[in-house]
Amino acid sequence: MPATEATSRQTRSRIVIDINQQGGGRRGGGGRKGGVRRVLAFVALVAVAALAVLVVGSYVWWQGYKKSPAYSLALLVDAARRDDRRTIDELIDSNRVAENFIPQIAGEVYGLEVAPAQAEILRQRVEALAPQIVPGVRDQIRDEIARVVKEAAARTGGQMPFVLLALGVPRVANELKEDGDVANVSFNLNNRPVELTMGRNGTRWKIVAVKNDELAAGIAARVAASLPPLLPSPRRSPVQPPRPASTPRRNPAAATGQNNGGVNQ
């Protein structure tokens, strides 16, 4: 019996497993993996939050940019290259543009060099003729503006996507200044300056005035025949009426001598 009992003790000692040591090793490895997972989760959360802030910020900025003169000008460029006349009409105040364009047309037709005393007469007569001239040149001016804008778009970007077009307008313009409800835009076309004046119209902006010598000359050539003289033609003074061409006067004494000589002969 003593031998059997000793043998069983040896057998039991062989199958004993140190559970505490193995369990502790597993717990240590799991702790390291859990820490890495927590770090990755935190990094992912920060990245998602940053992306969300970027998306929301970009959306808010874009909504504000859509109310700017540059965005309305980009809409006009896009409408011009697509020949979208409805959108063009919404972005160009043809009546105001024509009214503001009349002095340029008059300057091209009648000349810019007028005496200071005649300048006020010219201005008053131009304003008086505006209601008659505006209906005839309104559509022409609108079409010419669309042509100029389309040509400028073709030179700068062609068929670029609208988003890039809208973002590129401030970079193409020489000057884009917003002052309250009025904005002034200037750029070069065919090495000549073009100046646009835009007025706020709700959330959009409309072109209300255009200044361009080439455009004024083209419109003036079309309407010159229908414009009456704005300045009175020079008149001679009634005190000194024109005299006919004078003939050489004969000397009375010489004439008398000749007559006498003829008699004596």
C-alpha positions as CSV (number, residue, x, y, z in Angstrom):
1,M,0.0,0.0,0.0
2,P,2.7,2.5,0.7
3,A,4.2,1.9,-2.7
4,T,0.9,2.4,-4.4
5,E,0.2,5.6,-2.6
6,A,3.7,7.0,-3.6
7,T,3.0,6.1,-7.2
8,S,-0.3,7.9,-7.3
9,R,1.3,11.0,-5.8
10,Q,3.9,11.0,-8.6
11,T,1.2,10.6,-11.2
12,R,-0.7,13.5,-9.8
13,S,2.3,15.7,-9.7
14,R,2.8,15.2,-13.5
15,I,-0.5,16.5,-14.5
16,V,-0.6,19.6,-12.4
17,I,-0.8,22.8,-14.5
18,D,0.1,26.3,-13.3
19,I,-3.2,28.0,-14.2
20,N,-2.3,31.3,-12.5
21,Q,0.8,31.7,-14.7
22,Q,-0.9,31.0,-18.0
23,G,-3.9,33.0,-17.2
24,G,-1.7,36.0,-16.3
25,G,0.1,35.7,-19.6
26,R,-3.1,35.8,-21.5
27,R,-4.3,38.7,-19.6
28,G,-1.1,40.6,-20.3
29,G,-1.4,40.1,-24.1
30,G,-5.0,41.0,-24.2
31,G,-4.2,44.3,-22.4
32,R,-1.7,45.3,-25.0
33,K,-4.1,44.5,-27.9
34,G,-6.9,46.4,-26.2
35,G,-4.7,49.5,-25.8
36,V,-3.8,49.5,-29.5
37,R,-7.5,49.2,-30.4
38,R,-8.4,52.1,-28.2
39,V,-5.7,54.3,-29.8
40,L,-6.9,53.4,-33.3
41,A,-10.5,54.0,-32.3
42,F,-9.5,57.5,-31.0
43,V,-7.6,58.3,-34.1
44,A,-10.5,57.2,-36.3
45,L,-12.9,59.3,-34.2
46,V,-10.7,62.4,-34.5
47,A,-10.4,61.9,-38.3
48,V,-14.1,61.5,-38.7
49,A,-14.7,64.6,-36.6
50,A,-12.2,66.6,-38.6
51,L,-13.8,65.5,-41.9
52,A,-17.3,66.4,-40.6
53,V,-16.0,69.9,-39.6
54,L,-14.4,70.3,-43.0
55,V,-17.6,69.2,-44.8
56,V,-19.9,71.4,-42.7
57,G,-17.5,74.4,-43.0
58,S,-17.2,74.0,-46.8
59,Y,-20.9,73.8,-47.1
60,V,-21.5,76.9,-45.0
61,W,-18.8,78.8,-47.0
62,W,-20.2,77.7,-50.3
63,Q,-23.7,78.8,-49.3
64,G,-22.3,82.2,-48.5
65,Y,-20.2,82.3,-51.7
66,K,-23.4,81.7,-53.7
67,K,-24.6,85.2,-52.5
68,S,-21.4,86.9,-53.8
69,P,-21.0,88.9,-57.1
70,A,-18.4,86.4,-58.3
71,Y,-20.9,83.5,-58.1
72,S,-23.5,85.5,-60.1
73,L,-20.9,86.4,-62.7
74,A,-20.0,82.7,-62.9
75,L,-23.7,81.9,-63.5
76,L,-23.7,84.4,-66.3
77,V,-20.6,83.0,-67.9
78,D,-22.1,79.5,-67.7
79,A,-25.4,80.7,-69.1
80,A,-23.6,82.5,-72.0
81,R,-21.6,79.5,-73.0
82,R,-24.8,77.4,-73.0
83,D,-26.8,80.1,-74.7
84,D,-29.3,80.1,-71.9
85,R,-31.2,83.3,-72.6
86,R,-33.5,83.0,-69.7
87,T,-30.7,82.9,-67.1
88,I,-29.0,85.7,-69.0
89,D,-32.1,87.9,-68.7
90,E,-32.2,87.1,-65.0
91,L,-28.6,88.3,-64.5
92,I,-28.6,91.4,-66.7
93,D,-30.8,94.4,-66.0
94,S,-31.1,95.3,-69.7
95,N,-33.1,98.6,-69.1
96,R,-30.6,100.0,-66.6
97,V,-27.6,98.9,-68.6
98,A,-29.0,100.6,-71.7
99,E,-29.8,103.8,-69.8
100,N,-26.3,103.9,-68.4
101,F,-24.8,103.1,-71.8
102,I,-26.5,105.9,-73.7
103,P,-23.8,108.5,-72.9
104,Q,-21.1,106.2,-74.2
105,I,-23.1,105.7,-77.4
106,A,-23.5,109.4,-77.8
107,G,-19.8,109.9,-77.2
108,E,-19.0,107.5,-80.0
109,V,-21.5,109.0,-82.4
110,Y,-21.0,112.7,-81.8
111,G,-17.5,112.7,-80.5
112,L,-16.1,113.2,-77.1
113,E,-14.4,116.5,-77.7
114,V,-17.1,119.1,-76.9
115,A,-16.8,122.5,-75.4
116,P,-17.5,122.8,-71.7
117,A,-20.6,124.9,-72.4
118,Q,-22.0,122.3,-74.7
119,A,-21.3,119.4,-72.4
120,E,-24.3,120.2,-70.2
121,I,-26.5,120.6,-73.3
122,L,-25.3,117.2,-74.6
123,R,-26.1,115.5,-71.2
124,Q,-29.6,117.0,-71.0
125,R,-30.5,116.0,-74.6
126,V,-29.1,112.5,-74.1
127,E,-31.3,112.1,-71.0
128,A,-34.2,113.4,-72.9
129,L,-33.7,110.9,-75.7
130,A,-33.1,107.9,-73.5
131,P,-36.7,106.7,-73.5
132,Q,-36.6,106.7,-77.3
133,I,-33.2,105.0,-77.6
134,V,-33.4,102.4,-74.8
135,P,-36.0,100.1,-76.4
136,G,-34.0,99.9,-79.6
137,V,-30.6,99.2,-78.0
138,R,-31.7,97.1,-75.0
139,D,-31.6,93.7,-76.6
140,Q,-28.5,94.6,-78.6
141,I,-26.6,95.5,-75.5
142,R,-27.8,92.4,-73.7
143,D,-26.6,90.2,-76.6
144,E,-23.3,92.0,-76.8
145,I,-22.7,91.6,-73.1
146,A,-23.4,87.9,-73.4
147,R,-21.0,87.6,-76.3
148,V,-18.3,89.5,-74.5
149,V,-18.7,87.3,-71.4
150,K,-18.8,84.1,-73.5
151,E,-15.6,85.2,-75.3
152,A,-13.9,85.9,-72.1
153,A,-14.9,82.5,-70.7
154,A,-13.6,80.8,-73.8
155,R,-10.2,82.5,-73.4
156,T,-9.8,81.7,-69.8
157,G,-11.4,78.3,-69.1
158,G,-13.4,76.9,-72.0
159,Q,-15.6,74.1,-70.7
160,M,-14.2,73.8,-67.2
161,P,-16.7,72.4,-64.6
162,F,-18.9,75.0,-63.0
163,V,-17.4,74.7,-59.5
164,L,-13.9,75.5,-60.8
165,L,-15.4,78.3,-63.0
166,A,-17.1,79.9,-59.9
167,L,-13.9,79.6,-57.8
168,G,-11.8,81.0,-60.6
169,V,-13.7,84.2,-61.3
170,P,-12.0,86.2,-58.6
171,R,-8.6,85.2,-59.9
172,V,-9.5,86.1,-63.5
173,A,-10.8,89.6,-62.7
174,N,-8.4,92.4,-62.3
175,E,-10.6,93.9,-59.6
176,L,-13.7,92.7,-57.8
177,K,-14.8,95.1,-55.1
178,E,-18.1,94.8,-53.2
179,D,-19.4,97.9,-51.4
180,G,-22.8,97.3,-49.8
181,D,-25.4,96.6,-52.6
182,V,-23.0,97.7,-55.4
183,A,-20.0,95.7,-56.8
184,N,-17.5,96.7,-59.4
185,V,-15.7,94.2,-61.6
186,S,-13.0,94.9,-64.1
187,F,-11.1,92.6,-66.5
188,N,-9.3,92.8,-69.8
189,L,-10.7,91.5,-73.1
190,N,-8.6,91.8,-76.3
191,N,-6.2,93.9,-74.2
192,R,-8.9,96.4,-73.5
193,P,-10.5,97.1,-70.1
194,V,-14.1,96.1,-69.4
195,E,-15.8,97.5,-66.3
196,L,-19.0,96.0,-64.9
197,T,-21.2,97.4,-62.2
198,M,-23.4,95.0,-60.4
199,G,-26.4,95.6,-58.1
200,R,-27.7,93.2,-55.4
201,N,-30.9,91.5,-56.4
202,G,-32.0,89.3,-53.5
203,T,-29.5,86.5,-53.1
204,R,-28.1,87.2,-56.6
205,W,-26.4,90.1,-58.4
206,K,-27.4,91.8,-61.6
207,I,-25.3,93.7,-64.1
208,V,-26.6,97.2,-64.2
209,A,-23.9,99.1,-66.1
210,V,-21.1,98.3,-68.6
211,K,-18.2,100.4,-69.7
212,N,-16.2,99.3,-72.7
213,D,-15.0,101.3,-75.7
214,E,-15.2,98.4,-78.2
215,L,-18.8,97.6,-77.1
216,A,-19.8,101.2,-77.2
217,A,-18.4,101.6,-80.7
218,G,-20.2,98.5,-82.0
219,I,-23.6,99.6,-80.5
220,A,-23.1,103.2,-81.7
221,A,-22.5,102.0,-85.3
222,R,-25.9,100.2,-85.2
223,V,-28.0,103.0,-83.8
224,A,-26.2,106.1,-85.2
225,A,-28.6,106.4,-88.1
226,S,-31.6,106.7,-85.8
227,L,-30.1,109.3,-83.5
228,P,-30.9,113.0,-84.2
229,P,-28.3,115.7,-83.8
230,L,-27.7,116.4,-80.1
231,L,-25.9,119.7,-80.5
232,P,-27.0,122.7,-82.5
233,S,-25.1,123.2,-85.7
234,P,-23.0,126.4,-85.9
235,R,-24.9,129.4,-87.1
236,R,-23.7,132.7,-88.5
237,S,-24.4,135.9,-86.6
238,P,-27.5,137.7,-88.0
239,V,-25.8,141.1,-87.4
240,Q,-23.2,140.3,-90.0
241,P,-24.8,138.4,-92.9
242,P,-22.5,136.7,-95.3
243,R,-21.3,138.8,-98.2
244,P,-20.9,137.6,-101.8
245,A,-17.5,137.1,-103.2
246,S,-16.0,140.5,-103.7
247,T,-14.7,141.7,-107.1
248,P,-11.6,143.9,-107.6
249,R,-12.5,147.6,-107.2
250,R,-11.4,150.1,-109.8
251,N,-9.8,153.3,-108.9
252,P,-12.3,156.2,-109.7
253,A,-9.5,158.5,-110.6
254,A,-7.9,156.1,-113.0
255,A,-11.3,155.3,-114.5
256,T,-12.0,159.1,-115.0
257,G,-8.6,159.5,-116.7
258,Q,-9.3,156.7,-119.0
259,N,-12.7,158.1,-119.9
260,N,-11.2,161.5,-120.6
261,G,-8.5,160.1,-122.6
262,G,-11.0,158.3,-124.7
263,V,-13.0,161.5,-125.3
264,N,-9.9,163.4,-126.3
265,Q,-8.9,160.9,-128.7
